[in-house]
Amino acid sequence: MRVIDDELDVAPQINILPMIDVIFSILAFFIISTLFLTRSEGLPVNLPKVAKSQLQQTEKITVTIDEVGKIFLHRKLIEVDALEKAVRQLVLPNQKSIVVIKADEKVDHGDVVVVMDKLRQIDEVKLAIATQKPK
């Protein structure tokens, strides 16, 4: 009597589909998690467009002026009279800081000048105006 064993004749196989699923899941996790690594310090406003701009690579303080003229310091509403004192508290001693003014293009020019005048009274501060390149 001869016993035929079909299981012994089958070659071993590696099923790759579950491994592809795991790799794809890990890849999707890393792609989605990197989207949350960006740091947004200002409020969304429509910036004026310029042909040439320079990128600043230092730690900065963000002052935003929205389209109705409200002033925000790091996303917190602040009065123009309290702006100088609040920025002085953020400036590190004996170190120059950059204050980036993000003013909506619809804001009255006078409002931006008032904010700049308040910030210019702080010696440790350099001013920069945020812009975007035209499309």
Backbone hydrogen bonds in HBPLUS format (Angstrom, degrees):
<---DONOR---> <-ACCEPTOR-->    atom                        ^
c    i                          cat <-CA-CA->   ^        H-A-AA   ^      H-
h    n   atom  resd res      DA  || num        DHA   H-A  angle D-A-AA Bond
n    s   type  num  typ     dist DA aas  dist angle  dist       angle   num
A0009-ASP N   A0006-ASP O   3.25 MM   3  5.42 139.5  2.42 100.9 111.4     1
A0020-ILE N   A0016-ILE O   3.05 MM   4  6.36 150.7  2.14 153.8 162.5     2
A0021-ASP N   A0017-LEU O   3.09 MM   4  6.36 156.1  2.15 152.2 158.3     3
A0022-VAL N   A0018-PRO O   3.10 MM   4  6.35 156.0  2.16 145.3 150.7     4
A0023-ILE N   A0019-MET O   3.00 MM   4  6.23 165.1  2.02 150.5 154.3     5
A0024-PHE N   A0020-ILE O   2.90 MM   4  6.04 161.3  1.94 149.7 155.1     6
A0025-SER N   A0021-ASP O   3.00 MM   4  6.17 154.9  2.06 144.7 151.4     7
A0026-ILE N   A0022-VAL O   3.02 MM   4  6.29 159.6  2.06 152.1 157.0     8
A0027-LEU N   A0023-ILE O   2.95 MM   4  6.14 161.4  1.99 150.4 155.8     9
A0028-ALA N   A0024-PHE O   2.91 MM   4  6.09 162.2  1.94 150.6 155.3    10
A0029-PHE N   A0025-SER O   2.99 MM   4  6.18 154.7  2.06 145.1 151.9    11
A0030-PHE N   A0026-ILE O   3.08 MM   4  6.37 161.2  2.11 152.8 156.3    12
A0031-ILE N   A0027-LEU O   3.01 MM   4  6.24 158.0  2.06 152.4 158.7    13
A0032-ILE N   A0028-ALA O   3.00 MM   4  6.12 167.7  2.02 152.0 155.2    14
A0033-SER N   A0029-PHE O   2.90 MM   4  6.02 158.2  1.95 148.5 155.4    15
A0034-THR N   A0030-PHE O   3.12 MM   4  6.15 146.9  2.23 140.2 147.0    16
A0035-LEU N   A0032-ILE O   3.21 MM   3  5.42 141.6  2.37 101.2 111.7    17
A0036-PHE N   A0033-SER O   3.24 MM   3  5.58 147.6  2.35 105.3 113.5    18
A0037-LEU N   A0034-THR O   3.25 MM   3  5.21 165.7  2.27 103.8 107.6    19
A0105-GLU N   A0046-ASN O   2.85 MM  59  5.98 149.1  1.95 167.2 175.4    20
A0132-GLN N   A0048-PRO O   3.11 MM  84  6.36 154.6  2.18 150.7 155.6    21
A0050-VAL N   A0132-GLN O   3.20 MM  82  6.39 142.2  2.35 135.6 146.5    22
A0061-ILE N   A0098-ILE O   2.81 MM  37  6.18 161.6  1.84 159.0 165.3    23
A0100-VAL N   A0061-ILE O   2.73 MM  39  6.08 154.3  1.80 162.0 170.9    24
A0074-HIS N   A0062-THR O   3.02 MM  12  5.50 162.2  2.06 159.0 163.8    25
A0063-VAL N   A0100-VAL O   2.87 MM  37  6.08 172.0  1.88 160.3 161.9    26
A0102-LYS N   A0063-VAL O   2.76 MM  39  6.13 164.3  1.79 157.9 163.5    27
A0064-THR N   A0072-PHE O   2.83 MM   8  5.00 159.1  1.88 144.4 151.1    28
A0072-PHE N   A0064-THR O   2.77 MM   8  5.00 153.5  1.84 151.2 157.9    29
A0065-ILE N   A0102-LYS O   2.85 MM  37  6.16 161.2  1.89 141.5 144.3    30
A0104-ASP N   A0065-ILE O   3.00 MM  39  6.26 159.8  2.04 167.3 171.1    31
A0066-ASP N   A0070-LYS O   3.03 MM   4  5.55 153.0  2.10 154.2 158.7    32
A0069-GLY N   A0066-ASP O   2.98 MM   3  5.34 163.0  2.01 115.6 121.0    33
A0078-ILE N   A0071-ILE O   2.92 MM   7  5.76 162.3  1.96 155.9 153.0    34
A0073-LEU N   A0076-LYS O   2.84 MM   3  5.23 159.2  1.88 148.2 146.1    35
A0076-LYS N   A0073-LEU O   3.12 MM   3  5.23 156.2  2.17 106.3 113.8    36
A0082-ALA N   A0079-GLU O   3.13 MM   3  5.39 135.1  2.34 103.4 115.0    37
A0083-LEU N   A0080-VAL O   3.38 MM   3  5.14 153.9  2.45  94.5 102.0    38
A0086-ALA N   A0082-ALA O   3.13 MM   4  6.26 161.1  2.17 150.8 156.4    39
A0087-VAL N   A0083-LEU O   2.96 MM   4  6.13 159.6  2.00 156.3 161.3    40
A0088-ARG N   A0084-GLU O   2.98 MM   4  6.16 156.6  2.04 148.5 155.3    41
A0089-GLN N   A0085-LYS O   3.21 MM   4  6.48 145.3  2.33 141.8 149.9    42
A0090-LEU N   A0087-VAL O   3.00 MM   3  5.07 131.4  2.24  99.0 112.6    43
A0091-VAL N   A0087-VAL O   3.10 MM   4  6.35 134.4  2.32 149.0 161.2    44
A0097-SER N   A0124-GLU O   2.82 MM  27  6.20 157.2  1.87 163.3 171.2    45
A0126-LYS N   A0097-SER O   2.78 MM  29  6.16 156.0  1.83 160.6 168.9    46
A0099-VAL N   A0126-LYS O   2.83 MM  27  6.16 165.6  1.85 169.6 174.6    47
A0128-ALA N   A0099-VAL O   2.94 MM  29  6.09 144.8  2.07 161.4 154.9    48
A0101-ILE N   A0128-ALA O   2.73 MM  27  6.12 166.9  1.75 159.0 161.2    49
A0130-ALA N   A0101-ILE O   2.97 MM  29  5.97 165.5  1.99 141.0 145.3    50
A0107-VAL N   A0104-ASP O   3.06 MM   3  5.50 167.4  2.08 117.5 121.5    51
A0111-ASP N   A0108-ASP O   3.03 MM   3  5.52 131.9  2.27 110.1 121.6    52
A0113-VAL N   A0109-HIS O   3.07 MM   4  6.37 156.4  2.12 150.5 157.3    53
A0114-VAL N   A0110-GLY O   3.01 MM   4  6.21 153.3  2.08 146.8 153.2    54
A0115-VAL N   A0111-ASP O   3.20 MM   4  6.45 160.4  2.24 144.8 149.2    55
A0116-MET N   A0112-VAL O   2.92 MM   4  6.17 162.1  1.96 150.4 155.8    56
A0117-ASP N   A0113-VAL O   2.85 MM   4  6.00 153.3  1.92 147.0 154.2    57
A0118-LYS N   A0114-VAL O   3.07 MM   4  6.34 155.2  2.13 147.0 152.9    58
A0119-LEU N   A0115-VAL O   3.06 MM   4  6.33 158.0  2.11 150.3 156.2    59
A0120-ARG N   A0116-MET O   2.86 MM   4  6.00 142.3  2.01 146.3 156.6    60
A0122-ILE N   A0119-LEU O   3.17 MM   3  5.73 166.8  2.19 115.1 119.1    61
A0125-VAL N   A0122-ILE O   3.42 MM   3  5.75 160.1  2.46 114.9 116.3    62
